[in-house]
Amino acid sequence: MPRFRDIDPILRRWRFRPDMVQARLVRAGDGRQVLQMRIDLGLLQMELVGRPDGRRPHGYESYLDYLMEQAARSSGRFVLSQRQCQEIDREFFQYHHRRLGWLALGEFRRAIADADHALALLDFAHEHAPDPQWVSLHEQSRPLVLFHRAQAATLYVLEHKGPEAAAEEADRGLAQLQTAIALLRHPPGPEERLMLEQLERLRNWVHQNCQEEWLLQQRLAEAIAAEQYELAAQIRDQLRARHHPPTQ
């Protein structure tokens, strides 16, 4: 086998850690940037835009776009074939892996976009599934997607709009997650409970951050009015340090 196919040097330099998602942005040989994720038996390499595998199914940006066009052209009720169900699963997992990579890198806007695509896939599958059992099986994935989206949206809003707007986003995300888990019609399992606990912890932290930031803003205004500029600088440093979520 030609030696250039051997990826041992890459794997030795980038050790796998089972306790965390490992992702990085690198330059490919042609100069384009790609997202890589280290997995137990190797690594995944994904494109940054469009489908993670870089393909354009039937000339469309995604397989979902292709299916939506097929459904729109159908004269009767559009029902997914077995092959189409398999392709939905394939695209769903591609976006799942890239979403994890974006979350690990703190690319929250991109994580939100990939979560929205996964949710749109689930919605389309729910509407056009060949049987209820297939729908029920795939709806088990919705809480995890909503959990990731809520995390990403809360932290993105915190970064760009501040803690008050982030608190509202966290409340909205937690409510959506609770609804999705309730619709599964069985008591929350360990994974669902963990997602709820982590999102509640994030929501509580943001709410507390919102209240404490308001107090710091008041103190900052008072320090500036009293021409206590050294104190004002210290308060500004505290405000800048506040936008860090609790460890998950």
C-alpha positions as CSV (number, residue, x, y, z in Angstrom):
1,M,0.0,0.0,0.0
2,P,1.4,3.5,-0.9
3,R,2.8,5.2,2.2
4,F,1.0,8.5,1.5
5,R,-2.2,6.8,2.5
6,D,-1.0,6.1,6.0
7,I,-2.5,8.5,8.6
8,D,-0.5,7.1,11.6
9,P,1.6,10.3,12.0
10,I,-1.6,12.4,12.3
11,L,-3.2,10.1,14.8
12,R,0.0,10.0,16.9
13,R,0.2,13.8,17.1
14,W,-3.5,14.1,17.9
15,R,-4.3,11.7,20.7
16,F,-7.9,10.7,21.2
17,R,-9.5,11.7,24.5
18,P,-12.8,9.8,25.3
19,D,-13.8,12.5,27.8
20,M,-14.2,15.4,25.4
21,V,-15.1,16.3,21.8
22,Q,-11.9,17.2,20.0
23,A,-12.2,19.4,16.9
24,R,-10.0,21.8,15.0
25,L,-10.0,23.9,11.9
26,V,-7.1,23.1,9.4
27,R,-6.1,24.0,5.9
28,A,-6.5,21.3,3.3
29,G,-4.0,20.8,0.5
30,D,-5.9,23.1,-1.9
31,G,-5.9,25.9,0.7
32,R,-9.6,25.6,1.8
33,Q,-10.4,25.4,5.5
34,V,-12.0,22.2,6.8
35,L,-13.3,21.0,10.2
36,Q,-11.7,17.9,11.7
37,M,-12.9,15.8,14.6
38,R,-10.8,13.2,16.4
39,I,-12.7,10.0,17.0
40,D,-11.7,6.7,18.6
41,L,-10.6,5.0,15.4
42,G,-9.4,7.9,13.4
43,L,-10.8,11.3,12.4
44,L,-13.6,12.9,10.5
45,Q,-13.0,15.7,8.0
46,M,-15.9,18.0,7.1
47,E,-16.6,21.0,4.9
48,L,-17.6,24.2,6.6
49,V,-20.6,25.1,4.4
50,G,-23.3,23.0,2.8
51,R,-23.3,19.3,3.4
52,P,-20.4,18.2,5.7
53,D,-19.3,15.7,3.0
54,G,-19.2,18.4,0.4
55,R,-21.6,16.7,-1.9
56,R,-24.6,18.2,-3.7
57,P,-27.3,15.4,-3.8
58,H,-29.0,15.6,-7.2
59,G,-27.5,19.1,-7.6
60,Y,-29.1,20.5,-4.5
61,E,-27.2,22.0,-1.5
62,S,-28.6,19.2,0.8
63,Y,-30.6,16.0,0.5
64,L,-33.4,17.8,2.5
65,D,-33.6,20.5,-0.2
66,Y,-33.9,17.8,-2.8
67,L,-36.7,16.0,-0.9
68,M,-38.6,19.2,-0.3
69,E,-38.6,19.8,-4.0
70,Q,-39.8,16.3,-4.7
71,A,-42.6,16.7,-2.2
72,A,-43.7,20.0,-3.7
73,R,-43.9,18.4,-7.1
74,S,-45.9,15.4,-5.9
75,S,-49.5,15.3,-7.0
76,G,-50.6,13.2,-4.0
77,R,-49.2,12.6,-0.5
78,F,-45.4,12.3,-0.7
79,V,-44.2,9.2,1.2
80,L,-40.5,8.5,1.8
81,S,-39.0,5.4,0.2
82,Q,-36.7,3.1,2.1
83,R,-33.7,4.6,0.2
84,Q,-34.8,8.1,1.0
85,C,-35.1,7.2,4.7
86,Q,-31.6,5.9,4.7
87,E,-30.3,9.1,3.0
88,I,-32.1,11.2,5.6
89,D,-30.3,9.3,8.3
90,R,-27.0,9.7,6.6
91,E,-27.4,13.5,6.3
92,F,-28.7,13.8,9.8
93,F,-25.6,12.1,11.3
94,Q,-23.3,14.3,9.1
95,Y,-24.8,17.4,10.5
96,H,-24.8,15.9,14.0
97,H,-21.0,15.4,13.9
98,R,-20.4,18.9,12.5
99,R,-22.7,20.4,15.2
100,L,-20.6,18.8,17.9
101,G,-17.4,20.2,16.3
102,W,-18.9,23.7,16.2
103,L,-19.9,23.5,19.8
104,A,-16.5,22.3,20.9
105,L,-14.9,25.3,19.0
106,G,-17.4,27.8,20.4
107,E,-18.7,28.5,16.9
108,F,-22.2,28.9,18.2
109,R,-23.9,30.6,15.2
110,R,-22.7,27.7,13.0
111,A,-23.9,25.1,15.6
112,I,-27.3,26.8,15.6
113,A,-27.5,26.5,11.8
114,D,-26.6,22.8,11.8
115,A,-29.1,22.1,14.6
116,D,-31.8,23.9,12.6
117,H,-31.0,21.7,9.6
118,A,-31.3,18.6,11.8
119,L,-34.6,19.7,13.2
120,A,-35.9,20.4,9.7
121,L,-34.9,16.9,8.7
122,L,-36.8,15.5,11.6
123,D,-39.9,17.6,10.8
124,F,-39.9,16.5,7.2
125,A,-39.4,12.9,8.2
126,H,-42.3,13.2,10.7
127,E,-44.6,14.5,8.0
128,H,-43.6,12.1,5.2
129,A,-42.5,9.0,7.0
130,P,-43.6,5.6,5.6
131,D,-45.0,4.4,9.0
132,P,-45.5,5.6,12.6
133,Q,-42.8,3.3,14.1
134,W,-40.2,5.0,11.9
135,V,-41.3,8.4,13.2
136,S,-41.3,7.3,16.8
137,L,-37.7,5.9,16.5
138,H,-36.4,9.1,15.0
139,E,-38.2,11.5,17.4
140,Q,-35.9,10.0,20.1
141,S,-33.2,12.2,18.6
142,R,-35.1,15.5,18.9
143,P,-34.3,16.2,22.5
144,L,-30.5,16.0,21.9
145,V,-30.7,18.4,19.0
146,L,-32.8,20.8,20.9
147,F,-30.4,20.6,23.9
148,H,-27.4,21.4,21.7
149,R,-29.3,24.2,20.0
150,A,-30.4,25.7,23.3
151,Q,-26.8,25.7,24.6
152,A,-25.5,27.3,21.4
153,A,-28.2,29.9,21.1
154,T,-27.9,30.9,24.8
155,L,-24.2,31.4,24.6
156,Y,-24.4,33.2,21.2
157,V,-27.0,35.6,22.5
158,L,-25.0,36.1,25.7
159,E,-21.9,37.1,23.6
160,H,-23.8,39.4,21.2
161,K,-26.8,40.8,23.2
162,G,-25.9,40.4,26.8
163,P,-27.2,38.3,29.8
164,E,-30.8,39.6,29.8
165,A,-31.5,38.4,26.2
166,A,-29.5,35.2,26.9
167,A,-31.7,34.5,30.0
168,E,-34.8,34.7,27.8
169,E,-33.1,32.4,25.2
170,A,-32.2,29.9,27.9
171,D,-35.8,29.9,29.2
172,R,-37.1,29.3,25.7
173,G,-34.6,26.5,25.0
174,L,-35.4,24.7,28.3
175,A,-39.1,24.9,27.6
176,Q,-38.7,23.4,24.1
177,L,-36.5,20.6,25.5
178,Q,-39.1,19.8,28.3
179,T,-41.9,19.7,25.7
180,A,-39.9,17.4,23.4
181,I,-39.1,15.0,26.2
182,A,-42.8,15.0,27.3
183,L,-43.9,14.1,23.8
184,L,-41.8,10.9,23.9
185,R,-44.5,9.6,26.3
186,H,-42.2,7.8,28.7
187,P,-40.4,9.0,31.9
188,P,-37.1,10.8,31.2
189,G,-34.2,8.4,31.1
190,P,-30.7,9.2,32.5
191,E,-29.6,11.0,29.3
192,E,-32.8,13.2,29.2
193,R,-32.4,14.0,32.9
194,L,-28.8,15.0,32.4
195,M,-29.7,17.3,29.5
196,L,-32.4,18.9,31.6
197,E,-30.0,19.4,34.5
198,Q,-27.3,20.9,32.4
199,L,-29.6,23.2,30.6
200,E,-31.2,24.3,33.9
201,R,-27.7,24.9,35.3
202,L,-26.9,27.1,32.3
203,R,-30.2,28.9,32.6
204,N,-29.7,29.6,36.3
205,W,-26.2,30.8,35.7
206,V,-27.4,33.2,33.0
207,H,-30.2,34.5,35.3
208,Q,-27.7,35.1,38.1
209,N,-25.3,36.7,35.7
210,C,-28.0,39.0,34.5
211,Q,-28.8,40.2,38.1
212,E,-25.1,40.6,39.1
213,E,-24.2,42.4,35.8
214,W,-27.0,44.9,36.5
215,L,-25.5,45.6,39.9
216,L,-22.0,45.9,38.5
217,Q,-23.3,48.4,35.8
218,Q,-24.8,50.5,38.6
219,R,-21.5,50.4,40.5
220,L,-19.6,51.4,37.3
221,A,-21.9,54.3,36.7
222,E,-21.4,55.5,40.3
223,A,-17.6,55.1,40.1
224,I,-17.4,57.1,36.9
225,A,-19.7,59.8,38.3
226,A,-17.5,60.0,41.4
227,E,-14.3,60.1,39.2
228,Q,-13.1,56.9,40.8
229,Y,-11.4,55.8,37.6
230,E,-9.3,53.0,39.1
231,L,-12.3,51.4,40.6
232,A,-14.2,51.9,37.3
233,A,-11.4,50.0,35.5
234,Q,-11.6,47.1,38.0
235,I,-15.4,46.9,37.6
236,R,-15.0,46.9,33.8
237,D,-12.6,43.9,34.1
238,Q,-15.2,42.1,36.3
239,L,-17.9,42.7,33.6
240,R,-15.7,41.4,30.9
241,A,-14.9,38.2,32.9
242,R,-18.6,37.4,33.5
243,H,-19.4,36.0,30.1
244,H,-18.1,32.5,30.8
245,P,-20.6,29.6,31.2
246,P,-20.3,27.0,34.0
247,T,-18.4,23.8,33.3
248,Q,-20.8,21.3,31.8
